[in-house]
Amino acid sequence: MQTNLAEWIKDTPEGIEADAILRKCVHCGFCLATCPTYQLTGDELDSPRGRIYLMKEMLEGNDVTAKTQHHLDRCLTCRACETTCPSGVQYGRLVDIGREVIEKKVPRGLGDQLKRSLLKNTLPHTALFSIGLGIGRAVKGLLPDGIGKYVTSRRDEGVWPQPVHARKMLVLAGCVQPAMAPSINCATARVLDKLGISLIGADKAGCCGAIAHHLNDAHDAHAYVKRNIDAWWPAIERGAEAIVVTASGCGTMVAEYGHLLRNDPVYAVKAARVSALYRDVSQVIAQERTQLSAVLKSKADIYPVDAEVTRQKVAFQSPCSLQHGLKIRGVVEGLLRDAGFDLTMVPDGHLCCGSAGTYSLLQPEMSAQLLANKVNALESGSPDIIATANIGCMAHIESGLNASSRTPILHWVELLDRRLA
């Protein structure tokens, strides 16, 4: 694609990157087949190709209107288009640049501003979010369905093992996950403990920065990134092998720390080091597969081959952030099969569930359609359990399950923890 970026952006780091990405796009249209929003609306402007055209027009200095903002807002940033694209267009990075530019050019209405400000100033703060969630749980029966369905029951985390192993790995605590499902990181710590690895936290680390980033607030996003780097750095210097993330949505953000701060004179080197140390929990466990097999074998007398636990049917929802953002495909499924679970077929597994960070709250109608499609696909194989790899997907899918015959939904590492208990 030929480009002619406007003077105000073409020589900036963002302009140089955007220009290189735009030039890779050949408008082949392969992305249309895997774009969830285009599948729903059939509108070219709700496809990656259409949005690329809108962003090109904007970056070349043409008039920008609320229409462009509307179609960029409706993008889930699921990055399924990147998986499909034969030209390697980094659409996710391009849409981040486009959204940051349009945020400055097209003022939002007061209601939209207030909603985004509320999300940005509550969700990333675990203590504040925990208070709100606690109140919500206490009065759940009085809440409107649109809000009450997102108020999940607390999951007891159990015991976090003492850090007795020579091998140490850091874990991202996150922001909403410690309040909604502290059981996930605790289950991870127990599984890794059985594999000879101690999982440790860092007191001052927290939100990965993705919420502010996807709400187009680069300043706040970078502040969260720098805080986490500062919190993790002493343990990294002491030899921590990796930074383990159990929420794939957060993982895509941590994996990008090096890129986000590449021009920062103070943090560029440290950020690149953090991104290099990042590992999704599935990658860590897969690397210890020999040890995992030995532990599973030791449980053979407790869980014989014909035991009910080995026959449980699991529908695995692979989050977009895992399969498209991080390009991790088939790893979790293989680990669950190794542990004796039967995986059901999930039609259209490449399509988004509609959670996408704050998307379900900012684009509720589009999100609801995607959720209904995803729940139907997951339940089509009559699973005993639904498993996922991202806290946002978990809460979103749980809100859409049939209340009368609700299939349990867990993080997949919780299933593995139960198998190894």
Secondary structure, DSSP 8 states (H G I E B T S, - for coil): ------HHHHTSHHHHHHHHHHHH-----GGGGG-HHHHHH--GGGSHHHHHHHHHHHHTT----HHHHHHHHT-----HHHHH-TT---HHHHHHHHHHHHHHHS---HHHHHHHHHHHHHTT-HHHHHHHHHHHHHTGGGS-HHHHTT--------------SSEEEEE---SSHHHH-THHHHHHHHHHHHTTEEEE--TT----SHHHHHTT-HHHHHHHHHHHHHHHHHHHHTT---EEES-HHHHHHHTTHHHHTTT-TTTHHHHHHHHHHEEEHHHHHHHTHHHHHHHHHHTTTTS-TTSHHHH-EEEE---HIIIIIS---SHHHHHHHHTT-EE---TTTTS--S-TTTHHHHSHHHHHHHHHHHHHHHHTT--SEEEES-HHHHHHHHHHS-GGG---EEEHHHHHHHHH-
